[in-house]
Amino acid sequence: MLTPFGENRLKVIKRGTLLAAVFLLAAMLAVPWDLEISQIVRKTKIPGDLRRFIYLMEIFAHTLGCVLILGTLLWIDDRNRKKLWNASVFVLFSGLLANLAKYVIPRNRPSTFDTEPWNLLNPDRDPEAKALSSWDVWGRPFTESWFDETVRSFPSGHAATAVAMAIGLTYVYPKGKPLFLLMASLAALQRIVAGAHYLSDILVSFALTILVAFAWGTLPDTEAKDEPEKRETKAEESSS
């Protein structure tokens, strides 16, 4: 059974609900300032090597990167193969759900405003030009083209996948929890630095994935049910 961060069901219910609520509240607080936060983060000078490292962390959130990581582990780790399959399905479902959600409400990505005369990132910026507010980046539900990626900012599929990877891999390898959470955080930061998503997009994706993990953790614990049978089998083998 997949439980968030490899913990028991009671902790799943308590911590999952609390974390999701905290992230959703933080997202609501960030929405009025999303555009400004995005511009401040992207205008901040990050040292070259650190910036490259942050961008490299996208592999932990990109579909092909996750397939490579999980596929390699499935190939080399026979002992945890069943858990890895469970984690892989969880990551796939979380990423798919987030990507389906972004087709409901259009939202212009931060990078689409880079050439606007009021934008702080525009070298030819007109200081007197009227800037948009963070409320102006939203569109009406189901009004934009299904294939127009410039308006598919909300929520972040990359961030949802990265958090799912952290949860799924921690389920299989509990000792790696700090590293997996760090990689997921950097992958989410990369989406803001790259101008692909706003802070609230990231926070909502975190909450969405945690709720999926919560639901996943309530599924029947087939692994636990198999344990008595395995013990009986081993006892019969040893007695014979």
C-alpha positions in Angstrom: 0.0 0.0 0.0 1.2 3.5 -0.9 1.0 5.9 2.0 2.5 9.4 2.0 6.1 9.4 3.2 5.8 5.7 4.0 3.7 6.2 7.2 0.7 4.5 8.6 -2.9 5.3 7.8 -3.6 7.5 10.8 -0.7 9.7 10.0 -1.9 9.8 6.4 -5.3 11.2 7.4 -3.9 13.8 9.9 -0.8 15.0 8.0 -2.3 14.7 4.6 -5.3 16.8 5.4 -3.3 19.4 7.3 -0.6 19.7 4.6 -3.2 20.0 1.8 -5.1 22.7 3.7 -1.9 24.6 4.4 -0.8 24.6 0.8 -4.3 25.6 -0.4 -4.4 28.5 2.0 -0.9 29.6 1.0 -2.0 29.4 -2.7 -5.0 31.7 -2.0 -2.8 34.2 -0.2 -0.3 34.1 -3.2 -2.9 34.6 -6.0 -3.2 38.4 -5.6 0.6 38.8 -5.8 1.5 36.0 -8.3 2.7 38.2 -11.1 4.8 40.4 -8.9 6.3 37.3 -7.1 7.1 35.8 -10.5 8.9 38.9 -11.7 10.9 39.3 -8.5 12.1 35.7 -8.5 13.0 35.8 -12.2 14.8 39.1 -11.9 16.9 37.9 -8.9 20.4 37.1 -10.1 21.2 33.4 -9.4 24.8 32.3 -9.8 25.4 30.4 -13.0 26.2 27.0 -11.5 23.3 27.2 -9.1 21.0 28.2 -11.8 22.1 25.3 -14.0 21.7 23.0 -11.1 18.1 24.2 -10.5 17.3 23.7 -14.1 18.7 20.2 -14.1 16.3 19.3 -11.3 13.5 19.5 -13.9 14.4 15.9 -14.7 12.7 15.0 -11.3 9.4 16.5 -12.6 9.5 15.8 -16.3 7.7 12.8 -17.7 10.7 11.4 -19.5 13.0 12.0 -16.5 10.6 10.2 -14.2 10.3 7.3 -16.6 14.1 7.1 -16.8 14.5 7.2 -13.0 11.6 4.8 -12.1 12.4 2.5 -15.1 16.0 2.2 -13.9 15.0 1.4 -10.4 12.5 -1.2 -11.6 15.2 -2.8 -13.6 17.9 -3.0 -10.9 15.9 -3.4 -7.7 14.2 -6.8 -7.7 13.5 -6.7 -4.0 11.3 -3.5 -4.1 9.8 -4.1 -7.6 6.2 -4.3 -6.3 6.5 -1.1 -4.3 8.2 0.6 -7.3 5.3 -0.4 -9.6 2.8 1.1 -7.0 4.9 4.3 -6.8 5.1 4.5 -10.6 1.3 4.3 -11.0 0.9 6.9 -8.3 3.3 9.3 -10.0 1.6 8.7 -13.4 -1.9 9.3 -12.0 -0.9 12.5 -10.1 0.8 14.0 -13.1 -2.1 13.1 -15.4 -4.7 14.5 -13.0 -2.8 17.9 -12.7 -2.4 18.1 -16.5 -6.1 17.4 -17.0 -7.0 20.1 -14.4 -5.1 22.7 -16.3 -7.4 22.4 -19.3 -10.3 23.6 -17.2 -9.3 27.1 -16.3 -7.0 29.1 -18.7 -4.2 31.1 -17.1 -1.5 32.9 -19.0 2.0 31.7 -18.1 4.4 34.4 -16.6 6.7 34.2 -19.6 3.9 35.4 -22.0 4.2 38.9 -20.5 8.0 39.3 -21.0 7.6 41.6 -24.0 5.0 43.8 -22.4 6.2 47.5 -22.0 5.4 47.5 -18.3 7.2 44.2 -17.5 10.2 44.4 -15.3 12.0 41.8 -17.4 11.6 43.8 -20.6 14.8 45.8 -21.3 12.8 48.4 -23.2 10.3 48.8 -20.3 8.2 51.9 -20.3 7.9 52.9 -16.6 4.7 54.8 -17.3 3.0 51.9 -19.0 0.0 50.5 -17.0 0.8 47.1 -15.6 -1.6 44.2 -15.3 -2.6 42.8 -11.9 -2.4 39.2 -10.9 -6.1 38.9 -11.4 -5.8 39.8 -15.1 -3.9 36.6 -16.0 -6.9 34.4 -15.7 -9.3 33.4 -18.5 -12.8 32.0 -18.5 -13.2 28.2 -18.1 -13.2 26.1 -21.2 -12.7 29.2 -23.5 -9.1 28.6 -24.8 -7.7 26.1 -27.3 -7.0 22.7 -25.8 -3.5 22.8 -27.4 -2.5 26.4 -26.5 0.3 25.8 -23.9 0.7 29.5 -23.2 -2.6 29.6 -21.2 -2.0 26.3 -19.4 -0.3 27.6 -16.3 -2.7 26.4 -13.6 -1.9 24.0 -11.9 1.6 22.9 -12.5 1.9 19.3 -13.9 5.7 19.4 -13.3 5.3 20.3 -9.6 2.6 17.7 -9.1 4.8 15.0 -10.6 7.8 16.1 -8.6 5.9 15.9 -5.3 4.5 12.5 -6.4 8.0 11.3 -7.1 9.2 12.4 -3.6 6.3 10.7 -2.0 6.5 7.5 -4.1 10.3 7.1 -3.7 10.1 7.8 0.0 7.5 5.0 0.2 10.1 2.7 -1.3 13.2 4.1 0.2 12.3 5.9 3.5 15.9 6.9 4.3 16.0 9.0 1.1 13.1 11.3 2.2 15.2 14.5 2.8 16.9 14.1 -0.6 13.6 13.4 -2.5 11.9 16.4 -0.9 14.8 18.6 -1.7 14.8 17.5 -5.4 11.0 18.1 -5.6 11.4 21.6 -4.1 14.1 22.5 -6.5 12.1 21.1 -9.4 9.1 23.3 -8.4 11.4 26.3 -8.0 12.7 25.7 -11.5 9.2 26.2 -12.9 9.0 29.7 -11.3 12.5 30.7 -12.3 11.8 29.6 -15.9 8.6 31.7 -16.1 6.4 28.6 -16.6 4.3 28.9 -13.5 3.2 31.2 -10.7 3.7 30.4 -7.0 0.0 29.6 -6.5 0.2 27.1 -9.4 2.9 25.2 -7.5 1.2 25.3 -4.2 -2.1 24.0 -5.6 -0.2 21.2 -7.3 1.3 20.3 -4.0 -2.1 20.1 -2.3 -3.6 18.1 -5.2 -0.9 15.5 -5.1 -1.0 15.2 -1.3 -4.8 14.6 -1.6 -4.2 11.9 -4.2 -1.7 10.3 -1.9 -4.2 10.5 0.9 -6.8 8.7 -1.2 -4.1 6.2 -2.3 -3.3 5.5 1.3 -6.8 4.5 2.0 -6.7 1.6 -0.5 -6.7 -1.9 0.9 -3.3 -2.9 2.2 -2.7 -5.9 -0.1 0.9 -6.1 0.9 0.0 -6.5 4.5 -2.5 -9.2 3.7 0.2 -11.2 1.8 2.5 -11.2 4.8 0.8 -14.0 6.8 0.7 -16.2 3.7 4.4 -15.5 3.1 5.2 -16.5 6.7 3.2 -19.7 6.4 4.9 -20.6 3.2 8.3 -20.0 4.7 7.4 -22.0 7.8 6.2 -25.0 5.7 9.4 -24.8 3.6 11.6 -24.8 6.7 9.7 -27.7 8.4 10.0 -29.8 5.3 
